[in-house]
Amino acid sequence: MKNHFRSARIVIWSLALTCFSLVQPALAQDEAPTPTPAKILTAAPAEHWLPIPLSDLLVFTLPDAADGTKRQAVIQLLPSSLSGGHVRNVRTFAKTRWWDGTKIYRVAKDFVTQFGGNPDAKKLPKGLETVPESEYFNAALGAKRDADMAALQAAVDYSNEYQGTEIRPLMKLIYENGGAQKVGFGGGWPIGSKSVDGELRYYPLTCRGSLSPAHYDPPDSGTGAEMSVITGEAARSLDTTFGMVGRVIDGLEHLQNLPLGTDPGGFYADRSEYIEIKSIRLASELPLAEQPAYQYLASYSPALLQYIEAHGGYGNICTMPVPIRKATPGLAPAN
């Protein structure tokens, strides 16, 4: 009898161990770690990383810091197909090297770093355009956003249905609190739209790192001689109040971590505090060995939504910058 019960116990334990071994892989699968943002970007298809044209890049150089640290930022301009007179003026200033030797004269905490030739009353270059406020808007931005968002939705639908993913729509991952009726990505840029005088108008959104022409009272929209780099998280309050011509994609810390101005508005109280700009150049005009190369994650890539969700935060469209990475020089042809 004892042997009979011992045999029964052995059978029961064997069955239990077998069941446990079958369940364990399923549990391990259920508890698989959520991919990190970095892993999502690494796994994104190579063809979803698109080159930023060299001709759309500016290299902003300050004198080396006291400890010898190089201080250089790279700015991506809105492409000519999605922009207007302000961007053309910026190219004129860079080509004529007008900003070389001009000053940073305002650093307002969590708001802007402002620079240009204003403190020296520097004579403007020839050929600048007078830019109306109507150019804050551009229909081509809307066409690009809507095309990329439609392609993204189609890719997400396919992935969810046939590849077993559970990618959520953009507006389930973010909220809109900046006054736009609709937001989305197009060509790697966050783009908003709203009705103005009964017409739907499209505009580039002002996020942290944006490059914006300073100006005075409307209808003066500025030439672009005086520029602000937006350094605060509340940048969306500036949408369509100032133009948006580009964004800092590398080295923002060199334009943000500067001594703060003590006069109202963050202006430097004394000229001795001004920070001289060494140079601002179109990257295409630099020697070949110094030309930077960058890629951005396509707006129609499902990896973009996975990347946003992997951060776990629920913010507006500017909370997580569009993924941009350095690339091997030569992959971003000038246009």
N, C-alpha and C positions, 0 to 999 in steps of 0.2 A: 504493500500500500504506500509506504514511504517513497519508494522508487517511482510509483505512479504519480504522486503529487510533485516530486522533484522534476520529473519529465514535463509535467504540465506547466510548472513555473518557468522552466527553460524555454518552452514554446512561447509563453506569454511575453517573456523578456525579449525574445528574438523578434516577435512581431512588433513590440514597442520600439525597439531599436531601429527596425526597418522603417516604421512609420516616421520616426524622428528624422532618419536620414533622408526620407523623401520630402518632409516638410522643411527641413533646414535650408535647402537651396531656395525654396520659395520665399522663406523669411528673409534670406540674404538679399534676394532680388527686390523684395518690397522695401527693404531698408537701404537700398543703394543710395549713396550720397548724392545730393543735388549737385550738378555740375557748377563749378565756379564761373564767374564772368570770364576769367582768363582762359579757361578750358573751352568755353563756348566759342570764343573768338579764334582759338587755335583750330577748332574743329570746323569752322566755317569753310565752305568750299573756296578754293583759291580764286576761282573766277568771280566770286562775290567781293573780292578786294579790288577796288578800282583805283587807278592812278590819279593823283591830283596833278593837273598839268603844271609843268614848271613855270609857265608864264603867269600862273595865278598866284605865285608865291612871292612874298616880300620877306627880306631878312633885315631885322631891326637890331642894330648893334649899339650897345652902350660901352663906355670905357670899362676896363676890367675893374672888379671890386678891389677894395683895399687888400684883401688876402690873395689877390691874383686870380680869383674865379672869373672865368669868361662869362659875360652877360650878353646873351643873344636870344632873341625871340623870332619865331617864324610865324608869319601871318598868311592866311589863305584868303584871297580876294574872291568875292562873288564872281563867277564867270561872266564874260561879256554878254552871253545869251540870256542871262537872268538879271542883268543890272543895267544901270544907265550912266548919266553924266557924272555922278559922284565918283564912281569907280574909274571912269576915264580920267577924271582929274587926279585921282590918287596915282595913277600910272604916270601922268605928266610930272607930278611932283617927284616921283621916284626916279624917272628917267633923267630929269634935269638936276638930280641930286640936291634938290632944294632943301630937304630936311636936314642935310648934313650940317652939324654945328648949331641947329636950333635946340630948343630947351624943353625939358619936362618942367613945368612950372606949377603943376597942381597934382597933389596926391591926396584924395579924399578917401578915408577908410571905408572899405566895403562899398565903394561907389565907382569912382573913376580915377584913372591916371591920364592927365591931359598934357598934350605937347604941341609944339608948332613954333612958328616964327613971330607970334604976336608980341612977346616981350621986347623983341629987337626991331619991331616994325619992318620986317624984312620984305623987300619988294617981291611981289608975286611973279611967277614965270608967265610967259605968254602962252596963249592958246587954251586958257581955262574956260570951262563952260559955266554959264549961269544955270543953276539947277533948280527947277521949280519943285515945290513940295509934292506935286502930283507924282514925281518919280520915286517917292517912298514906296509906291505900289508898282507892281509889274505883272501883267497877265501871264507872262511866260512862266513865272514862279508857280502859278496855279496849275497850268497845264502839266508842268513837270511833277508837281506833288501828286496830282490826281492820277497820272499815269503810273507813277511808282507805287502809290498806295493800292491801286487796282492790281498791279502785278504781285505785290506783297500778299494781298488777300487770296489771290489764286494759288500762290505757292503754299500759303498756310493751309488752305482748304485741302489741297492735295496731300500735304504732309500729315495732317490730322486724320484724313480718311484712309490713306494707303500705307502710311509709315508708322501709325500708332502713336503719333505725338499728341500733345495736348497744349498747343500753342494758343495763347489767348490774344484777342484783338488789342490793338494799341490803346484804345480808350477804356479797356478794362484794366490796364496797367498804370495809366496816368490820369490826371484830371486837368481841366483847363480853367485857369483862374486869371488869365491875362487879358480878357476882353475879346478874344477871337471867337467867332462862331464855330470855326472848325480849325483843327491843327493837324499836321502830318509832316512827313519827311519827303523831300524831293531832291534828288541829286546830292544827297548827303547833308542837306540843309533843313533845319526846322522851319516850316512855312505855315503862316496863319492866313485866315481870310475873315472878312467882315463886310457888312453892308455899309456903304458910304453914299449918301444921297440916293438911296434906292438901288445902287449898283454893287454887286459883289466884287470886292477888291482883294488882291493877294499881296502879301508882304513878307519879307524875311523877319523872323523873330529875333529879338534882341536878348541873347543869352549871355551869361558870364563869359568874358573873353572877347566879346564882340568889339569891332572897330567902328566907331561912329563919328561922323563929322560934327564938330561943335558949331553952334550958330546962336544967333541972338533972337530977335522977335520975328515971327512970321510976317511976310512970306520969305524972309531971309533964311535959306536952308544951308548957308555956309558953302565955301569953295572946297573944303577939305584940307585947307592949310592948317587949321587947328583941329586936332583929332583927340578923341577920348577912347581909351581902352576901358571897357566896362569890367570892373573887378568884383562887383557885388552880386549876391544871389537874387536880389530883387530887380534884376535887369529888365524884366518884362514890363515894368512900368514905363519904360522908354519906347516901347513899340510905337512906330509911326509918329513919335514926337521928334525924333532925330532920324536921320538916315542910318542904314546899316550896310556897310560896304564889305565887311569881311570878319574874320575871327582869328584870334591867336590859337594856333594848334600845337605850339611847342614853346616852352620857355616863359609862360605867363608869369611865373614867380619872379622873374627879373624885372617885370614892369609893375608888379604888385607890392613886393617886399621892399619898398623904398621908404625913406623918412616921410612921415605924414606932414602935410601943410598945416600950419597953425592959424592962418587967417580964415575968416568965414568961408565956407565952401571948400576948405582944404587947399586953398592956394598958399604957396610959399610966401612968407612975410617979407623976405629979403632976397634980392637978386643973387646973393652969394649962395643961397640954398638951391638955386636952379641946377638941374642935372643936364649936362650937355649930351646931345645925341651924336654918336660917332658917325653913324651912317644908316640910311634906310635904302636898300637896293632891291630892284627886281631880281629875283633869283636867277633868271635867265641871262642876266648881264654879269654874273659872277664867273670867275674862272671855273672851268669844268670840274676841277677837284673839290671846289667849295660849294657846288650846287647841291642843295638838299633834295631828297625824294621821299614822298609820302603816299600812302594809300588810305582810302576810307572804305568802310563797310557799306555796301550798296543799300539804298533805302528799301529795295524790294527783297532783301534777304531775310528769311524767317529768323536767322541767327540774331538779327537786330532786336526782335521782340524777346527772344530767349535771353539775350544779354541784359535787356532792361529789367526783365522779371527776376533774373538771378541776383540782382542787387538788393532785392527784397524791399526797397523803399517805394513809397507811393507818392510821387511828386508830379510836377508839371513836365512838359516836354523838354525843358531845359535842365531838369535835375541831373540827368545822365548825359554827358556830351556824346555826340556821334563818335563811335570808335574810329580812331585814326592811328596809324602806325607808320614808323619809318620803313622805307623800302630800299632795295638795292638801287643806287643811282643808275639812271638810264631807263628805268621802268616807267617814268613819268614824262613822256615826250612833251615838248613845248608845242603850243598850238597858235 
